[in-house]
Amino acid sequence: MQHGAVNYLLKPVNQEELTNTIISTVHMLDDTQTQKQQFQESLMALRNDILVRVLTNRIDTRELREKCRFVNLTFRCSKMRVGLLKPLFHSGERSMKWADFSTARLCEKICKDTCDCYAALDTSDNIILIFKDYAYSLTNADYERLLESCIRQLKERISFPVITSLSENASTVHDLSASYIYCLQSAERKEIMQNLFQKDTIVQLEKDTPYIFDYSSLANIIEARDSKALLELLRQYFAEMLRQDNNNNLENIKYQLIEFIICAMQELKSSLFSSADIDVQKKEAFRIIGSALSLSELEEKLYQLFTTLMDQLDENTNPTYSYLIQNALSYVCSNYQDINLSLKTLASQLNVNAAYLGRQFAIDTNEYFSDYLNRIRISKAIHLLKSTSWKTSAIAEAVGFANITYFFTIFKKTTGKRPGDFRKN
């Protein structure tokens, strides 16, 4: 506006020239404002991307340090926790009022009245909160109140229920990915429970139902691809559940089977099944649990489901994979011990471009190459933990991890447990 006014004062102009000058200046100001808005939106998207990559452990230390300076993020806090808000959209429809950065930033603003906090929106439209308690003053109840405060403030935007979950403490930025996985799994359990049971029933089941599940036995059987042993294990669980519940309460049995399904699907996911395939089978398993009207129906249908899954597992290659990806999978299975194995070195072996291989791998398997490689390595590490007395550091090196700290981080992220939990007594 200043430039237009100066031009007008310096020389005579008619009404048309004056009007054009004003219009041009207004357009220039509008363009400047639009550019500023676009820059802010790009900055928010970059910030969100960095936070999500931290939570999914897909950013290296150097890049994280450089980008954190640019968007003013810091993770130098020894007491951090991850909170999650999971939307339950009606009929699977995505709410645009929920799924934007402004919703996450609103939650961040709400929480910052109590503690330092970052908020991000992940690829599943979950709002993820990273709490930083520098003063070591917050309790579980404080964090739960913050999550509930977010839900109350968001009610003006949403008309669907929201599930919350909260992780344990994370002392470093590398621990945040395991905390994020824990929140996702916890939210999944809550959603399943809410779909299958009334709220009062859930409280009573959590109080009264004993825990009889042995993850180690299940992992051994699936790793060995022993269909008969898996069905026998399932029969043993049914028998034990009936023995402990003299009233043959179907809800108690369904409640215990939920943990079995979650752990079994996690182990199958570590055995060449894609994430998409496992999600489909998991939904089917929970549908069976929810709809079963009798113990015999529940038992029979779960047997059928796991028999089908184990038969599929016996097929070493998936016919839907391209020839390139079948070769890639075969090479990884034979060379996972190589600490230098990466997407770049694999592409060199297969004589293809690394970026192209990475895209094709993700398309065919619905999984990033690094995630697949880590799953294979952790699966092999579990086998060594159960079958040898080697030191954990030796096992980490044997399956391709050069850094023991990184091995522990990936192990916890993949299994939800520590390596020592898989040692035989």
N, C-alpha and C positions, 0 to 999 in steps of 0.2 A: 504493500500500500504506500509505503514511504517513497519508493522509486516512482510510482505513478503520479503522486502528488507533486514531486519535484519537477517532473517533466511537464506537468500541467502549468506550473508556476513560471517555468523558464520560457515558454513560448505560447502564443495564443492558440487556442484550439476551439473547434466548434463543438456542438452538443454531441454529434455522432462520435467524434474522436474521444471526447471525454468518457462517453458511455463504453466505448470499446476498451479504453484504458482501464476503467474500473472492472469490467468483466474479465479482462486478461489477468488483472492483479488478483481478483477473487479466485480464478481458476488456479493461479500459481499457489495461492495459500492452501486451497483444497488439495492440490497435488502434494504439497509439503506435508500436510496433515495425514494424508493417505500413506505416504512413504513412512512417516513415523509410526503409524499404526501397523503397517506391514512389518516393519523392523521389530516392533515389540512382539508381534505374533510369532515371528521367526525365532526370536530370542526365547520365548516361552516354549516353543516346540523343541529347540535345542536343549534347553534345561530339562524338559521332560524326558527327552531321549537319553540324556546322560544318566538321570536317576534310574530309568528303567534298565539301562545297560549295567549299572552298578548292581541292581537287585537281581539281575539274571546272570551276573558274573561274565559279561561279554565286553569288558573294557580293560585294557592293560593299564598298569600303573602310570606310565609316562603320559599316555593320552588323557587319563583321568586328571592328572595334575595340571596339565595345560588347559583343559577345558573348564575345570573347576574355577581357575582364576578368571576365565572369561565371563562366566555366568554367576560368579560370586557364590560358590558352594564350598563347604568344608566338612570333612568327616573326622576331624581331630577331636574325638570325644570317646571316652572309654566306657560310657554307659549309653548305648543306643538301643531302641526297640522299634520293631516294625509293627504297624497296625494296618488292617485291611478292611475296606468297606466293599462288600460284594453285592451288586444289584441283582435282584431277581426280576428281570423284565417280564412283563405279561406276554404270554404266547410267544416267547422268544424274540419279541420286537425290541430293537435298540432304541433307547430314548435319547434324542439329540440334546435335550435339556440337561441330561446327566453327562453324556459322553463328550465333554469338551474340557479344555484346560482350565476354564474359569471356575468350574465346579471344584476341581482339585485345589486351585488357589484359594477358594473360599474356605475349604477345610483347613488349609495351611494357616490362614489368617485367624480362624477360630482358635486353633491350638496354640498359636504363638502368644496368646495372652497368658498362657501357663508355662510353656517351655519352647525352646527353639525347635523348629519342625520344618521338614520339607515334604511336599505332597506331589504325587505323580499319578498319571493315568496309564495303566498297563494295556497290553494289546487285547485283554479280555474285558476292558471297561471297568476293572476294579480300581478304586482309588487307594493308593498305597501311601501311608504316612510313615516317615522316618523321624522318630522322636529322639532328641538329644538332651539328656539330663546331666548337664555339667555339674550341678550342685548335689547330685545323688539324693534328691529329696522326694522324688515321685514314687508312689506305690502302685500296685496293680489297679486298685480302685480309682486312682487318679487317671490312669490311662483309659480305663473303661469309661469314665465320665467324659473324657475328651471325645472318644468315639461316639458316645451317645449325643453329645452336644452337636457334633457334626451332622448326625442324622436329623436332629430336631431342626437345625437351621436349613437343611436341604429339603424339608417337607414341602416348602413352597414350590419347589421345582419338580418334585417327583410324586408319583402316586402308586409306587410299588414298594414291597418290603426290601430291606437291606440287612445282610448278615455281616457281623463284625467278627474279627479274630485278632489276636495279639500274640506276638512272639515272646520268647525269653530275651534276656539281655544279649546284645552284641557288642563286643569290646573293640572291634576293628571294622574297617570298611569291608574287608574280605568276609566277615561273618554275616554281613547283611543278606547275602544271597541265600544262605541256609535259613535265616529268619524268615525271608520271603516265602520260601518253599513251605516252611512250617505253617505260615499263615494261610497259604492256599489250601493245604491239606486239611487244616482245622476248619476252614470255611466250607470245604467240600463235605466234611463229616456233618457239620451243623445243618447244611442244606438237605442232606440225605435224611437225617434224623427228623427234620421238620416235615419232610414229605411223607415219612412213614409213620410218625407217632405224634400224639398230642403233646403239648408242652409239659403238662403235669406227668405224663407217662415217661417222658425223657428223663426228667429229674429222678423219678423213682427207679428207672432202669439203671441209671448211672450209679445210684446208691446201692442197689441190691444185686446187680448182675456180676458174678465173679468173672475174672479174666483167665481163660484157659488156653489162649492161642499161643503157639510156639512158632515165631517167625523163622527161626533157623531151620527147622525141619521142612517147612514149606519152601524156603529158598533152595535147599539142597535138592529137593525133588524136582523143582522146575528147572534148575540148572542141569540136572541129569536127564531132563525130558522124559520122565518116567510117568506115563499116563496112569498105569495101574496103581502106582504108589500114591499119586495125587488123589485118586478116587478113594483109595483106602484111608488116606489121611482125613478126607472129608467125612467118610463114614465114622471114623473114630471120633471126630469132633461132634457129630450128631449124637453118637452114643453117649459121650461124656456130658453133653448139654442136657440130654434127657435124664441121665443119672443124677445130675445136680439139681435138676428142676423136676421134682416129683409130680408137679401139677401139669407137666407138659405145656407150659405157657408159651404159645407161639410167638408172642411179642419178645419174650426174653431171648428166644433162639434167633429171631430175626436181628435183634440188637447185636448179638455176638457175631453173627455172620457178616455184618457190615465191615468190621475190622479185618476179617478174613479176606473178603473181596478186595478191599483197598490194598492190602499187602500183596495179595496174589497178583493183582493187576500191575502193581508197581514192579514186581519181580519179572512178570512176563514182558513188561516194557523194556527191561534190561536184557531181553533175549531176542532181539531183532524185530520185535513188533514196533510199528510206528505209533506215535502219540495219538494220531487220529483213529487208528484201529482199536487201540486200547480204550479210548473214550467211548467208542460205539459199544464195545463189549461190556464196559463198566456200566453204562446206562441200562443195557439189557439185563445185567445181573441184578441191579437194584430194582428194575421193573419186576423181575421175578420175585424178589423178596417182598416187594410191596403188595403184589397181587395174589400171592399164594394164600389159599384158604385152609390148607392143612399141612401138617409136617411132611406127609408122604409126597404131596405135590411139590413142596419146596425142595425136598431132597432130590427127587427125580429130575426136575428141571435144571438144578444146579449141576448135577452129574452130566447131563447132556451138554450144557454150556462149556464146562471145563474139558470134556472129552473132545469137543470140536476145536477148542483153543489149542489143546496139546497136539492134536492131529496137524493143525496148521503149523505149529512150532517145529514139527518133524521135517517140514519142507524147508530145506536150507536156503533156497532163494525164492524170492517173490516174483512171479511171472509178470507183475505189473511194472517191475523195475526195468529201466532201459539197460541195454548191454553195457554202457559206460558205468552205470551205478552198480550193476552186479559185479563188475571188475573192481570197482572201488571198495565195495563191501568185502570182497574176497581178499583184497590186498590188506585191508585194515585187520581182518581176523588173523592174518598170517604175520603181521608186522607191528601189532599194537605195542610190543615191548620197546620199540625204537623210540627213544626220548626225542628224537628230531622229527618224528612223524607229524606232519601238519597238512593242511589243505594245499599249501604251496608245494611241499615235497611230493605229495600224492599226485598232484596235477603233473608234475615233472615226470613221474614214473609212467603216467598214462598218456603223456604227450598231448595234454590239453591245457587250455587257459584256466588259471586258478579261479578267476571270478566266474567263468562259465560253469566250471565243475561245482562250485559252491551253490550257484543258483539251481542247477539241475539236481544236485543232491537234496536240497531243501524241497524242491517240487516233488520228487519221487518219494522221498521218505517222510515228508512233512516234519523235518528235523534238521537243525543246523549240523554241519559236519563235526564241529568241536563238541557238541552235546553227545552225538553218537559215539565218537571216539572215547569220551570220558565214561560213557555208560559201559562200553565194552571193557575198558580198563578196570573200572570199579567191580564189574561182575567177576573178572579174573582175580582181582585182589581178594574178594570175598571167598572164592574157592581156596586160595592159598592160606587165608586166615583160618579156615576150618580144617585144612588138611596138613598144615605144616606148623612148626614152632618157630618159624623165622621171625626176626624182628620186623616191626611195622615199617621201618625205614627201608629194610631190604626188600620187602614186598612192594612198597611204592616204586622203588627203582626197577624191580623185576617186571612190573606192568607198564612202565614207560613214564613215570613221574620223576622228574629231576629234582623237584622241590617238595620236601615233606610237608611243609605248611600248606601248600596248594593241594596236595593229596588229601589232607585232612578236611580242607574246605569242600572239595568236590565230593568226597566220600559222604560227608554229612548232608550236603545238598541232594545227593542222589538217593541215599537210603534213609535219611532222617536219623541215622544212628552213628555211633563212633566205631572205628575198626575193632576196638576191644570187645564190643558187644557181640561180635561174631566168633570169638574164640571159643573153642570147645572147653568145657570145664574139666 
